[in-house]
Amino acid sequence: MGGEEAHPQRWAMLAMFCVPSMVNGVLFLSTGAVSDLVEKRFDVSAGLVNGCGQVFYLTFLGSLLSGLAVLNREDGLRHATLMAGLLNTAGAAIRVPSTLVSNSHLGFSLIVLSSLISAASQAYFLTVPTLLSAQWFPPSDRGASTAIAGLVNQAGMAVGYFVTRFFVSDNNFDTAMLRINLVTLLCIGSTTVAIYFFFKSGPAGQDVERGDACGDGTPTNLLDVAKHVFEVAKGTLNNRSFTYFLLVFGVNTSVYWSTGLLLDSAMVDGFTSTQIAIAGTVFLTTGIPGMFLGGLFLDWCQRRHHKALILMCLVLSALTMTSLAFALWLKFPTWECYLICGILGLFLGTSQPIFLDLGVLLTPSLNETISCALLFLFATQTGFLLVFVSTFLTSEFSSFKGGFYNNLLSAALLGICALTFTFYKPVPQEQEEVQATTPELPALLVNEG
């Protein structure tokens, strides 16, 4: 691991790791942000356009095992980062001709294929920010570095949302999207070349040749890794503390991911396209300093008081989400809606690195990668369900009313999580097993916060 030394190459490694994650965020939202224009240009339904976003949730489940198998091989972190770059490069390249072909259905099929390939890269970067920080950064910097590695995917979503909303219109759709796709391809392609030649799994002379994502001595072929992960997940879910933590993290993160994707339906009545674009960009952008702030909180608190920090974020997020629902429903002044969107993004973003760090502490017998994999696996499937419910609400009611009900549902879920989290005692897995036979043993984290 990185030890106490601050290695001069660490920021370059972090930068190369971050680009594939950021490009993935751009590819995720660059079509969803202008879903109405995509429907008209390619003559497809709203459900199919939303399906491009849901592909990113579902594909994570299928690609997770291959990601862990790569991480568990020799020089695993480097190979995983290279795979993330290659898959996103392929996804960006396939999307380039989507606006050049004359057959609209063929063009949309290329977008779907691009989404599938780039979505498969998530398993190679979403689960390893804590591992990258442990390999390259001293303990005093790991909270901030983990936050940066995690927030760039959100930054990519903000960039994709902003650029397509502000620069793509009905009149210039093909030309503008072609330029965006070409710039995206250039960025990820050049970075992938740099990763191939310069990225390393850890500092020279340190024992980092093996990623060992699943634990010491586990096999590296896909079938055996699948069996191992199943056994690990089965054993970990017997930890009641961690199982409840998975539920709370899944709700919080899925609300965070889906709000930006579904904001246009909640603002469809009474707001212009430009106003919707600004609100979405503000929400996604403020999550970036929020994640960095969460990382700084961890460093300042020396990785303590997780419960208090998470509870604060849940309560404030629930209150702000409720305010947003009624502000949009009652058509508050536009600047007030922008302000509420920004505050909501800040609170939801702040909680992310704190959740991830506590997840690692709750599973001390597992590698950081497995802990993060279980968290994101649950979050992606919860996100898929939330988007599915939101699509149902907008189809049963009007888009505007369905968006209002969806925001209220998100606020209620966050509120329930906050209420129950008040009584939560985060106990590490190994300690819970000991407490089953020795109840009087004091808990390491019970009195935290």
Rosetta blueprint (number, residue, H / E / L):
1 M L
2 G L
3 G L
4 E L
5 E L
6 A L
7 H L
8 P L
9 Q L
10 R H
11 W H
12 A H
13 M H
14 L H
15 A H
16 M H
17 F H
18 C H
19 V H
20 P H
21 S H
22 M H
23 V H
24 N H
25 G H
26 V H
27 L H
28 F H
29 L H
30 S L
31 T L
32 G H
33 A H
34 V H
35 S H
36 D H
37 L H
38 V H
39 E H
40 K H
41 R H
42 F H
43 D L
44 V L
45 S L
46 A H
47 G H
48 L H
49 V H
50 N H
51 G H
52 C H
53 G H
54 Q H
55 V H
56 F H
57 Y H
58 L H
59 T H
60 F H
61 L H
62 G H
63 S H
64 L H
65 L H
66 S H
67 G H
68 L H
69 A H
70 V H
71 L H
72 N L
73 R L
74 E E
75 D L
76 G H
77 L H
78 R H
79 H H
80 A H
81 T H
82 L H
83 M H
84 A H
85 G H
86 L H
87 L H
88 N H
89 T H
90 A H
91 G H
92 A H
93 A H
94 I H
95 R H
96 V H
97 P H
98 S H
99 T H
100 L L
101 V L
102 S L
103 N L
104 S H
105 H H
106 L H
107 G H
108 F H
109 S H
110 L H
111 I H
112 V H
113 L H
114 S H
115 S H
116 L H
117 I H
118 S H
119 A H
120 A H
121 S H
122 Q H
123 A H
124 Y H
125 F L
126 L L
127 T L
128 V L
129 P H
130 T H
131 L H
132 L H
133 S H
134 A H
135 Q H
136 W H
137 F L
138 P L
139 P H
140 S H
141 D H
142 R H
143 G H
144 A H
145 S H
146 T H
147 A H
148 I H
149 A H
150 G H
151 L H
152 V H
153 N H
154 Q H
155 A H
156 G H
157 M H
158 A H
159 V H
160 G H
161 Y H
162 F H
163 V H
164 T H
165 R H
166 F H
167 F H
168 V L
169 S L
170 D L
171 N L
172 N L
173 F H
174 D H
175 T H
176 A H
177 M H
178 L H
179 R H
180 I H
181 N H
182 L H
183 V H
184 T H
185 L H
186 L H
187 C H
188 I H
189 G H
190 S H
191 T H
192 T H
193 V H
194 A H
195 I H
196 Y H
197 F H
198 F H
199 F L
200 K L
201 S L
202 G L
203 P L
204 A L
205 G L
206 Q L
207 D L
208 V L
209 E L
210 R E
211 G L
212 D L
213 A L
214 C L
215 G L
216 D L
217 G L
218 T L
219 P L
220 T L
221 N L
222 L H
223 L H
224 D H
225 V H
226 A H
227 K H
228 H H
229 V H
230 F H
231 E H
232 V H
233 A H
234 K H
235 G H
236 T H
237 L H
238 N L
239 N L
240 R H
241 S H
242 F H
243 T H
244 Y H
245 F H
246 L H
247 L H
248 V H
249 F H
250 G H
251 V H
252 N H
253 T H
254 S H
255 V H
256 Y H
257 W H
258 S H
259 T H
260 G H
261 L H
262 L H
263 L H
264 D H
265 S H
266 A H
267 M L
268 V L
269 D L
270 G L
271 F L
272 T L
273 S H
274 T H
275 Q H
276 I H
277 A H
278 I H
279 A H
280 G H
281 T H
282 V H
283 F H
284 L H
285 T H
286 T H
287 G H
288 I H
289 P H
290 G H
291 M H
292 F H
293 L H
294 G H
295 G H
296 L H
297 F H
298 L H
299 D H
300 W H
301 C L
302 Q L
303 R L
304 R L
305 H L
306 H H
307 K H
308 A H
309 L H
310 I H
311 L H
312 M H
313 C H
314 L H
315 V H
316 L H
317 S H
318 A H
319 L H
320 T H
321 M H
322 T H
323 S H
324 L H
325 A H
326 F H
327 A H
328 L H
329 W H
330 L L
331 K L
332 F L
333 P L
334 T H
335 W H
336 E H
337 C H
338 Y H
339 L H
340 I H
341 C H
342 G H
343 I H
344 L H
345 G H
346 L H
347 F H
348 L H
349 G H
350 T H
351 S H
352 Q H
353 P H
354 I H
355 F H
356 L H
357 D H
358 L H
359 G H
360 V H
361 L H
362 L H
363 T L
364 P L
365 S L
366 L L
367 N L
368 E H
369 T H
370 I H
371 S H
372 C H
373 A H
374 L H
375 L H
376 F H
377 L H
378 F H
379 A H
380 T H
381 Q H
382 T H
383 G H
384 F H
385 L H
386 L H
387 V H
388 F H
389 V H
390 S H
391 T H
392 F H
393 L H
394 T H
395 S H
396 E H
397 F L
398 S L
399 S H
400 F H
401 K H
402 G H
403 G H
404 F H
405 Y H
406 N H
407 N H
408 L H
409 L H
410 S H
411 A H
412 A H
413 L H
414 L H
415 G H
416 I H
417 C H
418 A H
419 L H
420 T H
421 F H
422 T L
423 F L
424 Y L
425 K L
426 P L
427 V L
428 P L
429 Q H
430 E H
431 Q H
432 E H
433 E H
434 V H
435 Q H
436 A L
437 T L
438 T L
439 P L
440 E L
441 L L
442 P L
443 A L
444 L L
445 L L
446 V L
447 N L
448 E L
449 G L
